[in-house]
Amino acid sequence: MADPLSGVYKARQSPRVVVSRTPSGARPGRANSALSQRFERIATGRTASRQGPRYWRPEEIGSGVAPPCVPWRRYAGGNWTGVRLMRIVMIGAGYVGLVSGACLADFGHEVVCVEVDATKVDSLREGRVPIYEPGLSELVLANQAAGRLTFTTSLKAAGRGANAIFIAVGTPSLAEIGSADMRFVHDAAREIAGVIEEFTVVVVKSTVPIGAGDEVERIIAERAPRDRFAVVSNPEFLREGAAIEDFKRPDRVVIGVEDDRAREVMREIYQPIESNGGPIVYTSRRSSEMIKYAANVFLAMKVTFINEIADLCERLGADVLDVSHGIGLDDRIGRRFLNPGPGFGGSCFPKDTLALTKLAADAKAPIRLVETLVDVNDKRKTAMAAKIVAACGGSVAGKRIAVLGLTYKPKTDDMRDAPSLVIVPELQAAGARVVAYDPEGLRTAKPLLPGVEFADNAYACLKGADAAVVVTEWDEFRALDLARVKASLAAPIMVDLRNIYPIKAMKALGFRYVCVGRGFGGEG
Ligand code: NAD
């Protein structure tokens, strides 16, 4: 039987391994790093049989003997254990690929991100991270400087000799149909088929329909022998805005794997998380694919449920925040994702709910609950525009409306399916002049919102407006001087779609304050 760890990087028990530091931006590939050269030697099998896992001793860490950063280590049974290094390729350097690549490099692995967008690669090589995600720039720069994280447009150069190639490309909704567009995943699979030379684990990190792993396997097998690769499902659960923390300290890592060699490689890759007590769930590939959709759709359902309860609270004079608190204390329900608002958006929930309804319909097992939630959520965004119009006395024609927050949630610059993309055009269609401000999203929002005037800060946005609307709950909006806000506005109307201000204080200041689900009409 083949060595289950063949192709896995295993350093000698002898501690004389010096890891070179590849200068930032250097061309990735084996020739650039002593670590890679070593990997190459081991991968040829000449020394593999004599080697066991490499454990870094405390004095080696930070001494130049261990990799420059071995962030995870523990003392167990009288020994220090550390990271067994792997060579990883990440296809796609978007939100998921870049965060995953940087975090895996920070665990000590050698990571090459392959990105088709050459501008993105140039910018990353120069140390500029093209997306806003707290802590990401620092993490990318540190690991680039340490020689563990490089960027390229060529899978050919990067893919040879990798232990694992992750696919982290987009799976957007197919227009009109709603199912996941698998074009990018399939293209990546075709490229992988052309580069694997020895046993490689192909890890599907993108969110894909159930059974997609089988298709990836079929595509690769058109060019590569079946015993040379294994396809694994490893969906990602990170939240934008808290992505690094979520990746490094996840609630769980889900691995859908049906091949023992691949399972070992995956175990090594995630060993730092396991060592830190993070649960790793091993399951079949299809179950793993289903876990991702079921998790996202369940959370979307929670959000939609509380949004509908909020509407009912407005009719019946109850306060949805007390209701969320009261039901959330029940362990079976939980407090998270029970904050009412303008409807969910973002890069995942809208497309994943749609994709699951399509999958279910195709499988002749329609999920009516989810079909309904998609419809309810779509209509909610339009209903929020109507709520703003009503708060302005029934018309916004000719009025200046200040919109605070455009991104689909705080701490990201992501505008994908943001509620603002429906609310703002609805207000414009009703005759409003919209001025908007977002702390991080202006660059991404500007091309998507024609006819909007953009302000440089919140107070400039509010100046002379006939009403203010909070669409995204950035912390800096919570910290605004409310008296100054009132003085800046031409009329003291605040529509708060995220419930960030205290009703009493707003009323005491003389605002007409309309929020979501808090008393009759959302007016306390
Ligand atoms: P993204 O659009 O931000 O990034 C995808 C990247 O892949 C782009 O930069 C694109 O240029 C690149 N790409 C496409 N084809 C390529 C190829 N053949 N070779 C190299 N690069 C290629 O997408 P994302 O938000 O990172 O999402 C990726 C996947 O992860 C999706 O399936 C998504 O559903 C899932 N996901 C996303 C999140 C999130 O919060 N964004 C969270 C969990 C899971």
Residues whose N, C-alpha, C, O or C-beta is under 5 A from the ligand:
A	BS01	NAD	I91 G92 A93 G94 Y95 V96 G97 V114 E115 V116 D117 A168 V169 G170 T171 F184 D187 A188 K205 S206 T207 E236 F237 L238 E240 S347
